Amino acid sequence: MWESESECFGGNEYGDETLSATKHGLHNDGFEQRGQSWFVATDIPSDFLVKIGEVSFHLHKYPLISRSGKLSRIIYDTHDGNLNKISMDDIPGGAESFELAAKFCYGIAVDLTAANISGLRCAAEYLEMTEDLEEGNLIFKTEAFLSYVVLSSWRDSIIVLKNCEDLSPWAENLQIVRRCSESIAWKACANPKGIKWNYTGRPSMVASPKWNEMKDMSPSSASQVPQDWWFEDVSILRIDHFVRVITAIRVKGMRFELIGTSIMHYASKWLPGIGNITEEVSSSSSSSSNSGSWKGGLHLTALGITENPETIKAKDQRMIVESLISIIPPQRDCVSCSFLLKLLRMANMLKVAPALVNELEKRVGMQFEQATLSNLLIPSYSKSETLYDVDLVQRILEQFLMQETTECASPSRRAYLDKSSYDESQQGDASNAKMRVARLIDSYLTEIARDRNLSLTKFHVLAEALPESARTSDDGLYRAIDSYLKAHPTLSEHERKRLCRVMDCQKLSIDACMHAAQNERLPLRVVVQVLFSEQVKISNAIANNSLKDSSAETQYQPMVSNRKSLLEGTPQSFQEGWTTAKKDINTLKFEIDSVKTKYIELQSKMVSMQQQFDKLITKPKQHSTSGWASGWKKLSRLGKTSNLENDDGSDQPPPEQTRKTPRRWRNSIS
């Protein structure tokens, strides 16, 4: 349909009218270019020169004024009746669009494509080529092509929107940007089932496949479309047009996970300083789509739409960062915390508006438990003397704690907690998030503690920011304190004590206690507290039975993974001391087991001897007749015993001493 219409547009009808104007004797075969000048191949010499930049057009007045209201007004309304030269440097589309408009005025065939339609439409508006001058003028032709051809094609809509970047504000005023954005958003949100995408990465037989035609095609099971198929195509747009498309897509109900992933994809392409997040984007895309990640699109860069992201100026990068922050969906987890921290790093480096930086810090605080240490080590781009931006991490931590408190204190949250069907795992998730943040902050403190310019106050405030319940073990905090003491050997005794107050000796594992007991950098009072707490643990272990001992060990000792991480994070300067401490711990455990075994054996022997002694002194007295008889029996027994012992040749004390022996033994036992 549009091929035949373009033939009519090419100028056969208008060419007949031109040839019938014999009074001018005008006849042309086309345009000829000689260097930077264009000439019309005609028998009549040109009488009007249009200069656009360095390009000159040698034309005739009559064809121009018959279809251009602007040129007609310039030529006839001027006081100079012999005007034969004008300059039109402000025409949208430049010399290329004016060349097509001039050919249209001469009735020469012009091929309308997605690459030239936007510039030609703006140039037609600039030249005022309306229907008032002639029916079927250039504005009508270009508007019809935009509405019925471009907006029905995904590929053409992308190309036209890309070409509108150099046509501001004409493209905005003519609603070309809005209409293309709406068309792209509608197609991106449409259900891809039943559509055969025969142009996604493969050479297409049709130059501009139409959306309606593709919907009528039978679906192919081998070429099912993933939900993120539009990421690559949309990412070639300029940031302001990308924002327009994403805004339109959000209005039409696209899932916020896909919107967030498309934003991450765009940032990875146009912000070289944000780091390599291609793997992160692809993993997010695969989780949000059933068909895997998408790496194709229309490959519009093959059509000449190329731009090197590394050549973007700092001002443009700042605009990109600010725009991306403003369009991130408000829902939690729509983008990863790693991406937010990388974006925050660039925002600080590029001096983004403080309000947007504050908003980004709040977003990071919403999912701070997902952060990693490498992303948290943001350099200080201000005049601060510290190597890393500690104040930034402090603000993010405050946002995290504030949001945790707000969620727990909100009426809807309290009502949710009061329901009988409430799952206690929800509370566990909140506590686990705080524990993960506590481990992250401890690792961050260990890293920044090596900075000699880090003040004790900043270290102390950041270490005390988390509540005590967030840390089940203070091993990581002890490692950070030891690193700070090693990097700041000139601290006074008072400052050392103040630093160590943030640590609870009762929460140290046996490995950490043994290391702290041999650490000469710690204050003496802290070492005594560590030894005392360890002594209490050993005493409790001896007093309890074996089952309670095992439970006590699990209560005070961290998991094996924590010990390994503590050992790996320990500075190399006291790795040998750490190994020696572990050997001493094993020896101490062996000695404790030996003492317990001996104690049990002695206790059993004592019970046995006590029973034998009770049998000797508590004989039943039922058979005794009188006091004299019983007395003689005792004397006879004592005499027999003494005679037997004397016969054996052993030296025994007299009977009086023998009678006192049981009383002495009882006193010793008691």
ZASELO-102280 format. One record per residue (C-alpha): x, y, z; residue in three letters. Coordinates in steps of 0.2 Angstrom, whole numbers, m for minus. Layout:
<site <X, Y, Z>, ALA> ...
This chain:
<site <0, 0, 0>, MET> <site <13, 12, 5>, TRP> <site <24, 8, m10>, GLU> <site <11, 14, m22>, SER> <site <7, 29, m12>, GLU> <site <26, 34, m11>, SER> <site <25, 34, m30>, GLU> <site <12, 47, m30>, CYS> <site <21, 56, m18>, PHE> <site <36, 55, m29>, GLY> <site <29, 68, m40>, GLY> <site <21, 61, m55>, ASN> <site <5, 71, m53>, GLU> <site <15, 87, m48>, TYR> <site <27, 84, m62>, GLY> <site <13, 85, m74>, ASP> <site <8, 101, m67>, GLU> <site <25, 108, m68>, THR> <site <28, 103, m86>, LEU> <site <11, 111, m90>, SER> <site <18, 128, m84>, ALA> <site <25, 132, m101>, THR> <site <27, 150, m97>, LYS> <site <42, 146, m86>, HIS> <site <48, 133, m98>, GLY> <site <55, 124, m82>, LEU> <site <60, 106, m85>, HIS> <site <71, 96, m72>, ASN> <site <79, 79, m71>, ASP> <site <85, 79, m53>, GLY> <site <97, 87, m42>, PHE> <site <116, 87, m44>, GLU> <site <129, 89, m31>, GLN> <site <145, 98, m35>, ARG> <site <156, 98, m19>, GLY> <site <146, 107, m6>, GLN> <site <133, 114, m18>, SER> <site <117, 107, m25>, TRP> <site <110, 112, m43>, PHE> <site <94, 107, m52>, VAL> <site <97, 99, m68>, ALA> <site <86, 111, m79>, THR> <site <87, 122, m94>, ASP> <site <83, 138, m84>, ILE> <site <96, 145, m73>, PRO> <site <93, 146, m54>, SER> <site <87, 163, m47>, ASP> <site <87, 159, m28>, PHE> <site <101, 153, m17>, LEU> <site <98, 145, 0>, VAL> <site <113, 142, 11>, LYS> <site <112, 130, 26>, ILE> <site <129, 129, 35>, GLY> <site <142, 125, 22>, GLU> <site <130, 118, 10>, VAL> <site <122, 129, m4>, SER> <site <106, 125, m14>, PHE> <site <105, 134, m31>, HIS> <site <86, 134, m34>, LEU> <site <71, 143, m42>, HIS> <site <58, 154, m33>, LYS> <site <42, 147, m41>, TYR> <site <43, 129, m35>, PRO> <site <48, 134, m18>, LEU> <site <35, 148, m15>, ILE> <site <21, 137, m22>, SER> <site <22, 124, m8>, ARG> <site <32, 133, 6>, SER> <site <23, 147, 15>, GLY> <site <38, 153, 25>, LYS> <site <49, 155, 9>, LEU> <site <34, 164, 0>, SER> <site <33, 176, 15>, ARG> <site <52, 179, 15>, ILE> <site <53, 182, m4>, ILE> <site <37, 193, m6>, TYR> <site <37, 202, 11>, ASP> <site <54, 208, 10>, THR> <site <58, 226, 5>, HIS> <site <71, 220, m6>, ASP> <site <62, 216, m22>, GLY> <site <78, 208, m29>, ASN> <site <81, 196, m15>, LEU> <site <90, 180, m22>, ASN> <site <99, 173, m7>, LYS> <site <94, 168, 11>, ILE> <site <102, 158, 25>, SER> <site <92, 145, 35>, MET> <site <104, 138, 47>, ASP> <site <90, 135, 60>, ASP> <site <80, 123, 50>, ILE> <site <77, 107, 59>, PRO> <site <85, 92, 51>, GLY> <site <99, 103, 43>, GLY> <site <104, 102, 24>, ALA> <site <98, 84, 23>, GLU> <site <80, 87, 27>, SER> <site <80, 103, 16>, PHE> <site <86, 93, 1>, GLU> <site <71, 81, 3>, LEU> <site <59, 96, 5>, ALA> <site <66, 105, m10>, ALA> <site <65, 89, m21>, LYS> <site <47, 87, m16>, PHE> <site <44, 105, m21>, CYS> <site <51, 101, m38>, TYR> <site <41, 85, m40>, GLY> <site <56, 73, m38>, ILE> <site <52, 56, m30>, ALA> <site <57, 55, m12>, VAL> <site <58, 39, m2>, ASP> <site <51, 41, 15>, LEU> <site <60, 30, 28>, THR> <site <61, 29, 47>, ALA> <site <78, 37, 46>, ALA> <site <72, 53, 37>, ASN> <site <54, 55, 42>, ILE> <site <57, 64, 58>, SER> <site <68, 77, 51>, GLY> <site <58, 79, 36>, LEU> <site <42, 81, 46>, ARG> <site <50, 95, 57>, CYS> <site <57, 103, 41>, ALA> <site <40, 103, 33>, ALA> <site <33, 112, 48>, GLU> <site <47, 124, 48>, TYR> <site <44, 128, 30>, LEU> <site <25, 129, 33>, GLU> <site <21, 117, 19>, MET> <site <2, 116, 24>, THR> <site <m13, 111, 15>, GLU> <site <m18, 129, 13>, ASP> <site <m5, 131, m1>, LEU> <site <m9, 114, m10>, GLU> <site <m18, 98, m6>, GLU> <site <m7, 84, m1>, GLY> <site <7, 95, 4>, ASN> <site <23, 88, 13>, LEU> <site <15, 90, 31>, ILE> <site <1, 79, 26>, PHE> <site <12, 66, 18>, LYS> <site <24, 65, 32>, THR> <site <11, 65, 46>, GLU> <site <2, 51, 37>, ALA> <site <18, 41, 35>, PHE> <site <21, 43, 54>, LEU> <site <4, 38, 59>, SER> <site <1, 23, 48>, TYR> <site <18, 16, 45>, VAL> <site <30, 21, 59>, VAL> <site <19, 19, 74>, LEU> <site <14, 2, 68>, SER> <site <31, m5, 68>, SER> <site <42, m8, 83>, TRP> <site <58, m6, 73>, ARG> <site <53, 11, 65>, ASP> <site <47, 18, 81>, SER> <site <64, 15, 89>, ILE> <site <73, 23, 74>, ILE> <site <62, 38, 73>, VAL> <site <63, 41, 92>, LEU> <site <82, 39, 91>, LYS> <site <83, 52, 76>, ASN> <site <72, 64, 86>, CYS> <site <87, 68, 98>, GLU> <site <94, 81, 86>, ASP> <site <77, 89, 83>, LEU> <site <72, 97, 99>, SER> <site <61, 106, 102>, PRO> <site <52, 103, 86>, TRP> <site <50, 84, 88>, ALA> <site <43, 88, 106>, GLU> <site <31, 101, 100>, ASN> <site <25, 90, 85>, LEU> <site <21, 76, 98>, GLN> <site <33, 64, 88>, ILE> <site <42, 59, 104>, VAL> <site <26, 56, 114>, ARG> <site <18, 46, 100>, ARG> <site <33, 35, 97>, CYS> <site <35, 33, 116>, SER> <site <17, 27, 118>, GLU> <site <19, 15, 103>, SER> <site <35, 7, 110>, ILE> <site <27, 6, 128>, ALA> <site <11, m2, 121>, TRP> <site <21, m15, 111>, LYS> <site <33, m19, 126>, ALA> <site <18, m22, 137>, CYS> <site <9, m33, 125>, ALA> <site <8, m52, 127>, ASN> <site <21, m59, 117>, PRO> <site <12, m76, 114>, LYS> <site <6, m78, 97>, GLY> <site <19, m67, 89>, ILE> <site <33, m73, 78>, LYS> <site <48, m62, 81>, TRP> <site <57, m65, 65>, ASN> <site <68, m50, 66>, TYR> <site <76, m52, 83>, THR> <site <94, m54, 78>, GLY> <site <91, m62, 62>, ARG> <site <91, m54, 45>, PRO> <site <73, m49, 40>, SER> <site <65, m50, 23>, MET> <site <54, m35, 27>, VAL> <site <63, m18, 30>, ALA> <site <50, m12, 42>, SER> <site <39, m27, 49>, PRO> <site <22, m21, 55>, LYS> <site <15, m25, 72>, TRP> <site <m2, m31, 66>, ASN> <site <6, m42, 52>, GLU> <site <17, m50, 65>, MET> <site <2, m54, 76>, LYS> <site <m7, m63, 62>, ASP> <site <8, m75, 60>, MET> <site <8, m92, 68>, SER> <site <19, m93, 83>, PRO> <site <35, m103, 83>, SER> <site <39, m114, 98>, SER> <site <58, m113, 94>, ALA> <site <58, m94, 95>, SER> <site <48, m89, 110>, GLN> <site <51, m72, 116>, VAL> <site <58, m68, 134>, PRO> <site <50, m55, 144>, GLN> <site <65, m44, 143>, ASP> <site <66, m44, 124>, TRP> <site <65, m25, 123>, TRP> <site <79, m20, 134>, PHE> <site <93, m19, 121>, GLU> <site <82, m9, 109>, ASP> <site <77, 4, 122>, VAL> <site <94, 6, 129>, SER> <site <100, 14, 113>, ILE> <site <89, 29, 116>, LEU> <site <95, 45, 124>, ARG> <site <92, 47, 142>, ILE> <site <77, 59, 141>, ASP> <site <68, 48, 128>, HIS> <site <72, 33, 138>, PHE> <site <64, 41, 153>, VAL> <site <49, 45, 142>, ARG> <site <48, 26, 137>, VAL> <site <50, 19, 154>, ILE> <site <37, 31, 161>, THR> <site <24, 26, 148>, ALA> <site <28, 7, 151>, ILE> <site <26, 10, 170>, ARG> <site <9, 18, 167>, VAL> <site <3, 3, 156>, LYS> <site <7, m9, 171>, GLY> <site <23, m17, 167>, MET> <site <30, m27, 182>, ARG> <site <42, m17, 192>, PHE> <site <55, m30, 192>, GLU> <site <57, m29, 173>, LEU> <site <57, m10, 174>, ILE> <site <71, m11, 187>, GLY> <site <81, m23, 177>, THR> <site <79, m12, 161>, SER> <site <86, 2, 171>, ILE> <site <101, m8, 176>, MET> <site <104, m13, 158>, HIS> <site <104, 5, 152>, TYR> <site <116, 10, 166>, ALA> <site <128, m4, 162>, SER> <site <128, 3, 144>, LYS> <site <130, 21, 146>, TRP> <site <139, 23, 163>, LEU> <site <156, 16, 161>, PRO> <site <161, 21, 178>, GLY> <site <147, 11, 186>, ILE> <site <157, m5, 184>, GLY> <site <153, m21, 176>, ASN> <site <136, m27, 180>, ILE> <site <132, m36, 165>, THR> <site <132, m53, 174>, GLU> <site <120, m45, 187>, GLU> <site <108, m39, 174>, VAL> <site <108, m55, 165>, SER> <site <105, m65, 181>, SER> <site <90, m53, 186>, SER> <site <83, m55, 168>, SER> <site <84, m74, 169>, SER> <site <75, m74, 186>, SER> <site <61, m62, 179>, SER> <site <58, m71, 163>, SER> <site <54, m89, 158>, ASN> <site <64, m90, 142>, SER> <site <81, m84, 149>, GLY> <site <91, m68, 147>, SER> <site <90, m58, 131>, TRP> <site <105, m53, 121>, LYS> <site <97, m48, 104>, GLY> <site <84, m35, 100>, GLY> <site <84, m27, 83>, LEU> <site <102, m24, 83>, HIS> <site <99, m6, 78>, LEU> <site <118, m2, 79>, THR> <site <120, m11, 63>, ALA> <site <110, 3, 55>, LEU> <site <122, 16, 59>, GLY> <site <115, 21, 76>, ILE> <site <131, 20, 86>, THR> <site <138, 30, 100>, GLU> <site <153, 27, 111>, ASN> <site <147, 28, 129>, PRO> <site <165, 31, 135>, GLU> <site <165, 48, 126>, THR> <site <151, 54, 136>, ILE> <site <155, 70, 146>, LYS> <site <154, 71, 165>, ALA> <site <139, 83, 163>, LYS> <site <129, 71, 153>, ASP> <site <134, 57, 165>, GLN> <site <127, 67, 179>, ARG> <site <111, 69, 169>, MET> <site <110, 51, 166>, ILE> <site <112, 47, 185>, VAL> <site <100, 59, 190>, GLU> <site <87, 53, 178>, SER> <site <89, 35, 183>, LEU> <site <87, 39, 201>, ILE> <site <71, 48, 197>, SER> <site <63, 33, 188>, ILE> <site <68, 19, 199>, ILE> <site <52, 11, 205>, PRO> <site <48, 14, 223>, PRO> <site <45, m5, 227>, GLN> <site <59, m14, 237>, ARG> <site <71, m26, 227>, ASP> <site <66, m19, 210>, CYS> <site <85, m16, 208>, VAL> <site <99, m24, 217>, SER> <site <108, m16, 232>, CYS> <site <124, m18, 223>, SER> <site <118, m8, 208>, PHE> <site <111, 6, 220>, LEU> <site <128, 7, 229>, LEU> <site <137, 8, 212>, LYS> <site <125, 22, 207>, LEU> <site <128, 31, 224>, LEU> <site <146, 30, 221>, ARG> <site <144, 39, 204>, MET> <site <132, 51, 211>, ALA> <site <145, 57, 224>, ASN> <site <159, 57, 211>, MET> <site <148, 68, 199>, LEU> <site <141, 79, 212>, LYS> <site <123, 75, 209>, VAL> <site <109, 85, 217>, ALA> <site <109, 82, 236>, PRO> <site <90, 78, 236>, ALA> <site <93, 64, 224>, LEU> <site <108, 57, 234>, VAL> <site <97, 57, 249>, ASN> <site <84, 48, 240>, GLU> <site <96, 35, 234>, LEU> <site <103, 33, 252>, GLU> <site <86, 29, 258>, LYS> <site <84, 16, 244>, ARG> <site <100, 8, 249>, VAL> <site <94, 8, 267>, GLY> <site <79, m2, 262>, MET> <site <89, m17, 257>, GLN> <site <105, m14, 266>, PHE> <site <107, m32, 272>, GLU> <site <110, m37, 254>, GLN> <site <126, m26, 252>, ALA> <site <143, m33, 251>, THR> <site <159, m26, 258>, LEU> <site <167, m22, 241>, SER> <site <152, m11, 236>, ASN> <site <152, m2, 253>, LEU> <site <170, 4, 251>, LEU> <site <165, 20, 242>, ILE> <site <180, 33, 241>, PRO> <site <178, 50, 249>, SER> <site <176, 62, 235>, TYR> <site <174, 77, 247>, SER> <site <188, 86, 256>, LYS> <site <188, 73, 270>, SER> <site <205, 66, 275>, GLU> <site <199, 49, 276>, THR> <site <201, 36, 262>, LEU> <site <183, 30, 262>, TYR> <site <167, 40, 264>, ASP> <site <163, 34, 282>, VAL> <site <149, 47, 285>, ASP> <site <140, 40, 270>, LEU> <site <140, 23, 277>, VAL> <site <134, 30, 294>, GLN> <site <119, 38, 285>, ARG> <site <114, 23, 276>, ILE> <site <115, 13, 293>, LEU> <site <104, 26, 301>, GLU> <site <92, 24, 287>, GLN> <site <91, 5, 289>, PHE> <site <88, 6, 308>, LEU> <site <75, 20, 305>, MET> <site <66, 10, 293>, GLN> <site <67, m6, 303>, GLU> <site <60, 4, 318>, THR> <site <46, 12, 307>, THR> <site <40, m4, 301>, GLU> <site <39, m12, 318>, CYS> <site <30, 3, 325>, ALA> <site <18, 6, 311>, SER> <site <m1, 2, 316>, PRO> <site <m3, m9, 301>, SER> <site <13, m19, 306>, ARG> <site <7, m20, 324>, ARG> <site <m10, m27, 319>, ALA> <site <m1, m39, 308>, TYR> <site <10, m45, 322>, LEU> <site <m6, m47, 334>, ASP> <site <m15, m59, 322>, LYS> <site <m15, m77, 328>, SER> <site <m10, m83, 311>, SER> <site <6, m73, 311>, TYR> <site <22, m83, 307>, ASP> <site <36, m80, 319>, GLU> <site <48, m82, 305>, SER> <site <44, m64, 300>, GLN> <site <52, m58, 316>, GLN> <site <66, m70, 313>, GLY> <site <69, m62, 296>, ASP> <site <70, m44, 304>, ALA> <site <83, m50, 317>, SER> <site <93, m60, 303>, ASN> <site <94, m44, 293>, ALA> <site <101, m34, 308>, LYS> <site <113, m48, 311>, MET> <site <119, m48, 293>, ARG> <site <121, m29, 293>, VAL> <site <131, m31, 310>, ALA> <site <143, m43, 301>, ARG> <site <144, m31, 286>, LEU> <site <148, m16, 298>, ILE> <site <161, m26, 307>, ASP> <site <170, m31, 291>, SER> <site <169, m13, 285>, TYR> <site <176, m7, 302>, LEU> <site <191, m19, 300>, THR> <site <194, m12, 283>, GLU> <site <193, 6, 287>, ILE> <site <203, 4, 303>, ALA> <site <219, 3, 293>, ARG> <site <217, 21, 288>, ASP> <site <228, 32, 299>, ARG> <site <217, 47, 296>, ASN> <site <202, 39, 303>, LEU> <site <197, 47, 320>, SER> <site <193, 38, 335>, LEU> <site <176, 46, 336>, THR> <site <170, 41, 319>, LYS> <site <176, 23, 322>, PHE> <site <167, 23, 339>, HIS> <site <151, 30, 333>, VAL> <site <149, 18, 319>, LEU> <site <153, 3, 330>, ALA> <site <140, 8, 343>, GLU> <site <127, 13, 330>, ALA> <site <119, m5, 330>, LEU> <site <110, m11, 345>, PRO> <site <117, m25, 356>, GLU> <site <105, m38, 350>, SER> <site <111, m37, 333>, ALA> <site <128, m45, 337>, ARG> <site <128, m63, 344>, THR> <site <147, m63, 344>, SER> <site <159, m49, 345>, ASP> <site <173, m58, 336>, ASP> <site <172, m47, 321>, GLY> <site <171, m31, 332>, LEU> <site <187, m37, 341>, TYR> <site <196, m40, 325>, ARG> <site <191, m22, 320>, ALA> <site <197, m15, 336>, ILE> <site <214, m24, 335>, ASP> <site <216, m18, 318>, SER> <site <213, 0, 323>, TYR> <site <225, m2, 338>, LEU> <site <239, m8, 326>, LYS> <site <236, 6, 314>, ALA> <site <236, 19, 328>, HIS> <site <250, 15, 340>, PRO> <site <251, 32, 347>, THR> <site <234, 31, 356>, LEU> <site <234, 35, 375>, SER> <site <228, 23, 388>, GLU> <site <212, 32, 390>, HIS> <site <208, 31, 371>, GLU> <site <212, 13, 371>, ARG> <site <200, 10, 385>, LYS> <site <187, 20, 377>, ARG> <site <189, 11, 361>, LEU> <site <187, m6, 369>, CYS> <site <171, m1, 378>, ARG> <site <161, m5, 363>, VAL> <site <166, m23, 364>, MET> <site <157, m36, 376>, ASP> <site <170, m48, 382>, CYS> <site <156, m60, 386>, GLN> <site <152, m62, 368>, LYS> <site <169, m67, 363>, LEU> <site <173, m85, 357>, SER> <site <186, m96, 365>, ILE> <site <198, m92, 350>, ASP> <site <196, m74, 352>, ALA> <site <198, m74, 371>, CYS> <site <214, m84, 369>, MET> <site <220, m71, 356>, HIS> <site <215, m56, 367>, ALA> <site <224, m64, 382>, ALA> <site <240, m63, 373>, GLN> <site <237, m46, 364>, ASN> <site <249, m33, 371>, GLU> <site <240, m19, 362>, ARG> <site <224, m21, 373>, LEU> <site <223, m12, 390>, PRO> <site <227, m22, 405>, LEU> <site <210, m20, 412>, ARG> <site <202, m27, 396>, VAL> <site <214, m42, 396>, VAL> <site <209, m45, 414>, VAL> <site <190, m45, 409>, GLN> <site <194, m57, 395>, VAL> <site <202, m69, 407>, LEU> <site <189, m67, 420>, PHE> <site <175, m71, 407>, SER> <site <185, m86, 401>, GLU> <site <187, m92, 419>, GLN> <site <168, m91, 421>, VAL> <site <165, m101, 406>, LYS> <site <177, m115, 411>, ILE> <site <170, m115, 429>, SER> <site <152, m117, 421>, ASN> <site <159, m131, 410>, ALA> <site <166, m141, 425>, ILE> <site <150, m139, 435>, ALA> <site <138, m145, 422>, ASN> <site <136, m162, 415>, ASN> <site <142, m167, 398>, SER> <site <125, m162, 390>, LEU> <site <125, m145, 397>, LYS> <site <143, m143, 393>, ASP> <site <140, m146, 375>, SER> <site <125, m134, 375>, SER> <site <136, m121, 384>, ALA> <site <149, m123, 371>, GLU> <site <137, m120, 357>, THR> <site <130, m105, 367>, GLN> <site <147, m96, 369>, TYR> <site <157, m103, 353>, GLN> <site <152, m97, 336>, PRO> <site <150, m108, 321>, MET> <site <165, m115, 312>, VAL> <site <163, m104, 298>, SER> <site <164, m89, 309>, ASN> <site <180, m95, 316>, ARG> <site <187, m97, 299>, LYS> <site <182, m80, 294>, SER> <site <189, m73, 310>, LEU> <site <206, m82, 306>, LEU> <site <206, m76, 288>, GLU> <site <202, m58, 293>, GLY> <site <216, m58, 306>, THR> <site <231, m47, 301>, PRO> <site <246, m57, 296>, GLN> <site <256, m50, 311>, SER> <site <249, m61, 323>, PHE> <site <244, m76, 313>, GLN> <site <257, m87, 322>, GLU> <site <250, m81, 339>, GLY> <site <233, m86, 334>, TRP> <site <239, m104, 329>, THR> <site <248, m105, 346>, THR> <site <232, m100, 355>, ALA> <site <222, m114, 346>, LYS> <site <235, m126, 352>, LYS> <site <234, m120, 370>, ASP> <site <215, m121, 369>, ILE> <site <216, m139, 364>, ASN> <site <228, m143, 378>, THR> <site <217, m134, 391>, LEU> <site <202, m144, 385>, LYS> <site <212, m160, 387>, PHE> <site <217, m155, 405>, GLU> <site <199, m150, 409>, ILE> <site <193, m168, 404>, ASP> <site <207, m176, 414>, SER> <site <203, m165, 430>, VAL> <site <184, m170, 428>, LYS> <site <189, m189, 426>, THR> <site <200, m188, 442>, LYS> <site <186, m178, 451>, TYR> <site <173, m192, 447>, ILE> <site <185, m206, 453>, GLU> <site <189, m197, 469>, LEU> <site <171, m194, 472>, GLN> <site <166, m212, 470>, SER> <site <180, m218, 481>, LYS> <site <175, m206, 494>, MET> <site <157, m213, 494>, VAL> <site <163, m230, 495>, SER> <site <174, m227, 510>, MET> <site <160, m217, 519>, GLN> <site <149, m232, 517>, GLN> <site <162, m244, 525>, GLN> <site <165, m232, 539>, PHE> <site <146, m231, 542>, ASP> <site <146, m250, 543>, LYS> <site <159, m250, 557>, LEU> <site <152, m237, 568>, ILE> <site <134, m241, 567>, THR> <site <132, m259, 572>, LYS> <site <114, m264, 578>, PRO> <site <112, m265, 597>, LYS> <site <97, m277, 599>, GLN> <site <108, m292, 606>, HIS> <site <116, m282, 620>, SER> <site <110, m288, 638>, THR> <site <118, m276, 649>, SER> <site <131, m263, 650>, GLY> <site <144, m274, 658>, TRP> <site <142, m287, 645>, ALA> <site <144, m276, 631>, SER> <site <159, m268, 639>, GLY> <site <168, m285, 641>, TRP> <site <164, m290, 623>, LYS> <site <171, m274, 616>, LYS> <site <187, m276, 627>, LEU> <site <189, m294, 621>, SER> <site <187, m289, 603>, ARG> <site <200, m275, 605>, LEU> <site <212, m288, 613>, GLY> <site <210, m300, 599>, LYS> <site <213, m287, 587>, THR> <site <229, m281, 596>, SER> <site <236, m298, 598>, ASN> <site <233, m302, 579>, LEU> <site <242, m286, 574>, GLU> <site <256, m289, 586>, ASN> <site <259, m307, 579>, ASP> <site <261, m299, 562>, ASP> <site <275, m289, 568>, GLY> <site <268, m272, 564>, SER> <site <270, m258, 575>, ASP> <site <253, m252, 580>, GLN> <site <248, m239, 593>, PRO> <site <240, m245, 610>, PRO> <site <221, m248, 611>, PRO> <site <218, m231, 617>, GLU> <site <225, m223, 601>, GLN> <site <216, m236, 590>, THR> <site <199, m231, 597>, ARG> <site <202, m213, 593>, LYS> <site <206, m217, 574>, THR> <site <188, m217, 568>, PRO> <site <184, m201, 576>, ARG> <site <199, m193, 567>, ARG> <site <194, m200, 551>, TRP> <site <177, m193, 552>, ARG> <site <183, m176, 556>, ASN> <site <194, m177, 540>, SER> <site <180, m182, 529>, ILE> <site <168, m169, 536>, SER> 
